[in-house]
Amino acid sequence: MPTKLMLLSASALLASCAATETAATFPEAPADDSHLERFRSLAGEWDVDLDGDGQADCQNHYSVTAGGSAIMEAAFVGAPHEMISMIHLDGSRLMLTHYCAARNQPRMVAREIDADSVAFGFLDITNLSDPTDTYIHHATFRFVDADHIVTTWVSSEGGELGEPMTFELTRRE
């Protein structure tokens, strides 16, 4: 039992150190309800082009919940690896929690917000048994227009950042 506790403590410490390093490198961007409104405007069904061939490979669904205080993104709807992300304000911080098929839950905070995009950076994570396990480290949402967005997700794999995964989303008619 003490060995398991030591391992869990070491994992928590490493995750905490990663979060501290990221926070020092990328300061948080102040946010307010107008920034959350951008995500509320996504409510509905979206086709997702995974491979850049212009064809829908799967669907995402965005819904506004919790009295308008949170937006839920269901990614890869109906697939065995369907995942959920929740976006909400925490005071003046815009937060994203990603409920991953890898069975961990990274929390991210908006590090950059501009007229066309929001970039979320790693804050901390739950259910990460080993700091070298794979998890989503940061994500960017680019708002092209009312019917098109581009999301980019970058994972941490083996303690190193992986290649960006970019998805083009088109609102379904």
Secondary structure, 3 states (H helix, E strand, C coil): CHHHHHHHHHHHHHHHHHHHHHHHHCCCCCCCHHHHHHHHCCCEEEEEECCCCCCCCEEEEEEEEHHHCEEEEEECCCCCCCEEEEEEEECCEEEEEEECCCCCEEEEEEEEECCCEEEEEEEEEECCCCCCCCEEEEEEEEEEECCEEEEEEEEEECCEECCCEEEEEEECC
